[in-house]
């Protein structure tokens, strides 16, 4: 089962909130937002398969990730509210379509149920090229990533998944690279998720376009749309307070 961290306590009037992170991330990336939201609800931040402390598997398909989330929700006790960003958002959408009885509300952060063309294999190459034997602190790994053209914000993000003492990445880079077509794609799915769904996007991001709305509405007929101003694909990192407020307002409405 997925490794996870828990924040807050169960509340009678609010179901737990599960947050599914994106590619190269981990549950710890969401710790600050999870802690803030845990004042009124129990919040669970899992590591997705092949990330963080969760099991290493041979696949990274969305049906498999959706099943991982379903097993976690059954373990902690559903139904829950589910929030997924990027890769985690796609996994959450498939989970909602395959196991609608496990969810009350769904929030999809800056991703659509469509395939994309932006492979992230070059980022994997950059991480693999870091000489971990020469690294004694994360800043040294970040410097090596910078020398390979990785932008500063991503240097910091990637090195959160670096075990400096163990001289290893907490990411199954080989499998993530091999499974990249699945990660940037989206599987053939059927059915609908009829419960309330929010597509929350960064105002400066192009990951969810007006052309995607018919596809979204066909799968999620109750979908609503909202934007976080002055934010891109990493909207929760660009505008954490505004993101938290939007999530809280939607879940409490």
PLY file of the C-alpha trace (Angstrom):
ply
format ascii 1.0
element vertex 253
property float x
property float y
property float z
element edge 252
property int vertex1
property int vertex2
end_header
0.00 0.00 0.00
1.03 3.60 -0.50
3.05 5.27 2.23
1.26 8.32 3.62
1.38 11.09 6.22
-1.65 12.13 8.23
-2.57 15.59 9.48
-5.36 16.56 11.87
-8.18 14.48 13.26
-11.43 13.06 11.96
-14.41 15.44 12.08
-18.02 14.37 12.07
-19.12 16.87 9.43
-16.18 16.70 7.02
-14.75 13.62 5.28
-10.99 13.17 5.07
-9.11 14.94 2.27
-6.57 12.91 0.29
-3.98 14.87 -1.75
-2.28 13.12 -4.69
0.97 14.81 -5.76
2.41 15.15 -9.25
5.37 13.64 -11.08
8.73 13.74 -9.21
6.94 14.93 -6.06
5.95 13.37 -2.76
3.42 13.85 -0.04
5.88 16.04 1.88
5.61 18.70 -0.86
2.05 19.29 0.38
2.85 19.38 4.09
2.27 23.10 4.66
-1.06 23.21 2.83
-2.17 19.93 4.41
-1.36 21.22 7.89
-3.36 24.40 7.31
-6.36 22.50 5.95
-6.22 20.01 8.83
-7.79 22.52 11.26
-11.24 21.36 10.09
-10.60 17.92 8.57
-8.27 14.94 8.50
-5.79 15.30 5.61
-3.83 12.41 4.07
-0.79 13.01 1.83
0.38 9.77 0.19
3.52 9.17 -1.82
2.45 7.83 -5.21
4.01 4.56 -6.44
7.69 4.86 -7.41
7.89 8.13 -5.42
8.99 8.88 -1.86
8.58 6.01 0.58
5.94 4.12 -1.42
6.55 0.73 -3.07
8.57 0.43 -6.25
6.50 -1.08 -9.07
7.14 -1.90 -12.72
4.35 0.32 -14.06
3.18 3.92 -13.75
-0.17 3.70 -15.55
-3.20 5.69 -14.44
-5.42 2.64 -13.84
-2.68 1.27 -11.55
-2.26 4.59 -9.73
-6.05 4.88 -9.42
-6.18 1.42 -7.85
-3.43 2.45 -5.40
-5.54 5.44 -4.33
-8.68 3.28 -4.04
-6.87 0.82 -1.76
-5.60 3.69 0.40
-9.08 5.22 0.69
-10.58 1.86 1.62
-7.87 1.52 4.28
-8.45 4.92 5.89
-12.22 4.78 5.45
-14.20 6.48 2.70
-15.86 8.26 1.20
-13.28 11.06 1.05
-12.64 14.28 -0.79
-9.78 13.87 -3.28
-7.41 16.54 -4.61
-4.88 15.68 -7.30
-2.29 17.85 -9.04
-0.86 17.11 -12.50
-0.02 13.38 -12.61
-1.91 13.01 -9.34
-4.84 14.83 -10.91
-5.01 12.34 -13.78
-4.79 9.43 -11.34
-7.55 11.05 -9.26
-9.81 11.46 -12.30
-9.42 7.79 -13.24
-10.02 6.81 -9.60
-13.24 8.87 -9.56
-14.49 7.22 -12.74
-13.62 3.70 -11.60
-14.61 3.99 -7.92
-17.14 6.84 -7.63
-18.58 5.41 -4.42
-15.32 6.19 -2.61
-15.51 9.95 -3.25
-17.65 12.85 -2.15
-15.92 15.68 -4.02
-13.02 15.86 -6.48
-10.59 18.72 -7.10
-8.30 18.48 -10.14
-5.40 20.94 -10.06
-4.12 22.17 -13.43
-4.52 19.11 -15.61
-7.11 17.80 -18.08
-8.18 14.23 -19.02
-6.22 14.41 -22.26
-2.77 13.34 -23.50
0.07 15.86 -23.52
3.24 16.10 -25.59
5.66 17.46 -22.98
7.85 14.50 -22.02
9.79 14.90 -18.79
12.50 12.39 -19.67
15.08 15.17 -19.99
14.53 15.96 -16.31
15.17 12.31 -15.47
18.40 12.47 -17.49
19.45 15.53 -15.47
18.78 13.79 -12.14
20.61 10.65 -13.25
23.60 12.75 -14.25
24.07 14.16 -10.73
27.20 12.68 -9.12
25.60 11.64 -5.84
28.92 10.43 -4.41
30.13 14.03 -4.52
27.00 15.47 -2.87
27.01 16.24 0.86
24.04 18.62 0.85
21.03 19.31 -1.37
22.43 22.63 -2.55
25.32 20.82 -4.23
22.90 18.58 -6.12
20.88 21.66 -7.09
24.04 23.26 -8.44
24.75 20.20 -10.60
21.16 20.26 -11.88
21.58 23.95 -12.73
24.68 23.16 -14.77
22.45 20.90 -16.89
19.92 23.65 -17.52
17.33 22.79 -14.87
15.62 26.00 -13.76
16.04 27.11 -10.11
12.47 26.34 -9.02
12.74 22.78 -10.31
16.22 22.34 -8.79
14.69 22.97 -5.38
11.68 20.76 -6.12
13.72 17.81 -7.40
16.20 17.86 -4.53
13.35 17.47 -2.02
13.29 13.87 -3.30
17.02 13.36 -2.72
18.25 11.17 0.13
21.63 12.82 0.64
22.84 10.42 3.32
21.76 7.37 1.34
23.18 8.76 -1.91
20.00 8.01 -3.84
16.90 9.59 -5.30
13.59 8.70 -3.63
12.25 8.23 -7.16
12.28 5.12 -9.32
13.80 7.04 -12.23
14.24 4.04 -14.56
10.57 3.05 -14.38
9.35 6.65 -14.59
11.43 7.09 -17.73
10.21 3.85 -19.30
6.59 4.66 -18.41
6.71 8.30 -19.59
4.28 7.64 -22.52
1.68 6.52 -19.96
2.41 9.48 -17.66
1.96 12.15 -20.32
-0.92 10.25 -21.89
-4.41 9.52 -20.63
-6.08 6.10 -20.79
-9.28 5.17 -22.57
-11.96 5.56 -19.93
-15.72 5.21 -19.78
-18.49 6.25 -17.45
-19.01 9.50 -15.60
-18.39 10.92 -12.14
-21.57 12.73 -11.22
-20.46 14.30 -7.92
-19.19 17.87 -7.51
-15.84 18.39 -9.26
-13.65 21.49 -9.41
-11.01 22.05 -12.09
-8.70 24.56 -10.41
-6.08 25.98 -12.76
-3.25 28.49 -12.81
-4.25 31.64 -14.69
-0.87 31.67 -16.46
-0.86 27.94 -17.26
-1.83 26.39 -20.59
-2.37 22.86 -19.27
-6.18 23.19 -19.31
-7.63 25.01 -22.32
-11.18 25.97 -23.35
-10.93 23.22 -25.97
-10.65 20.66 -23.15
-13.98 21.59 -21.56
-16.25 19.37 -23.69
-14.11 16.35 -22.82
-14.11 17.33 -19.15
-17.87 17.84 -19.08
-18.48 14.49 -20.80
-16.71 12.68 -17.95
-17.49 15.08 -15.10
-20.92 16.61 -15.82
-20.96 18.59 -12.55
-17.55 20.17 -13.22
-16.93 23.78 -12.21
-13.90 25.82 -13.23
-11.80 28.37 -11.32
-8.42 30.04 -11.80
-5.77 31.16 -9.32
-4.43 34.56 -10.48
-0.71 35.04 -11.10
0.07 31.33 -11.00
1.27 28.71 -13.45
1.18 24.91 -13.46
2.63 24.83 -9.90
-0.29 26.93 -8.66
-0.14 25.59 -5.11
3.51 26.66 -4.85
3.07 29.97 -6.70
0.07 31.11 -4.64
-0.25 28.77 -1.63
-2.60 30.99 0.40
-4.94 31.59 -2.52
-4.84 27.90 -3.42
-5.63 26.87 0.14
-8.51 29.35 0.31
-10.00 28.10 -2.96
-9.81 24.46 -1.83
-11.29 25.28 1.58
-14.15 27.30 0.08
-15.04 24.57 -2.39
-14.92 21.71 0.12
-16.95 23.64 2.69
-19.59 24.91 0.27
0 1
1 2
2 3
3 4
4 5
5 6
6 7
7 8
8 9
9 10
10 11
11 12
12 13
13 14
14 15
15 16
16 17
17 18
18 19
19 20
20 21
21 22
22 23
23 24
24 25
25 26
26 27
27 28
28 29
29 30
30 31
31 32
32 33
33 34
34 35
35 36
36 37
37 38
38 39
39 40
40 41
41 42
42 43
43 44
44 45
45 46
46 47
47 48
48 49
49 50
50 51
51 52
52 53
53 54
54 55
55 56
56 57
57 58
58 59
59 60
60 61
61 62
62 63
63 64
64 65
65 66
66 67
67 68
68 69
69 70
70 71
71 72
72 73
73 74
74 75
75 76
76 77
77 78
78 79
79 80
80 81
81 82
82 83
83 84
84 85
85 86
86 87
87 88
88 89
89 90
90 91
91 92
92 93
93 94
94 95
95 96
96 97
97 98
98 99
99 100
100 101
101 102
102 103
103 104
104 105
105 106
106 107
107 108
108 109
109 110
110 111
111 112
112 113
113 114
114 115
115 116
116 117
117 118
118 119
119 120
120 121
121 122
122 123
123 124
124 125
125 126
126 127
127 128
128 129
129 130
130 131
131 132
132 133
133 134
134 135
135 136
136 137
137 138
138 139
139 140
140 141
141 142
142 143
143 144
144 145
145 146
146 147
147 148
148 149
149 150
150 151
151 152
152 153
153 154
154 155
155 156
156 157
157 158
158 159
159 160
160 161
161 162
162 163
163 164
164 165
165 166
166 167
167 168
168 169
169 170
170 171
171 172
172 173
173 174
174 175
175 176
176 177
177 178
178 179
179 180
180 181
181 182
182 183
183 184
184 185
185 186
186 187
187 188
188 189
189 190
190 191
191 192
192 193
193 194
194 195
195 196
196 197
197 198
198 199
199 200
200 201
201 202
202 203
203 204
204 205
205 206
206 207
207 208
208 209
209 210
210 211
211 212
212 213
213 214
214 215
215 216
216 217
217 218
218 219
219 220
220 221
221 222
222 223
223 224
224 225
225 226
226 227
227 228
228 229
229 230
230 231
231 232
232 233
233 234
234 235
235 236
236 237
237 238
238 239
239 240
240 241
241 242
242 243
243 244
244 245
245 246
246 247
247 248
248 249
249 250
250 251
251 252
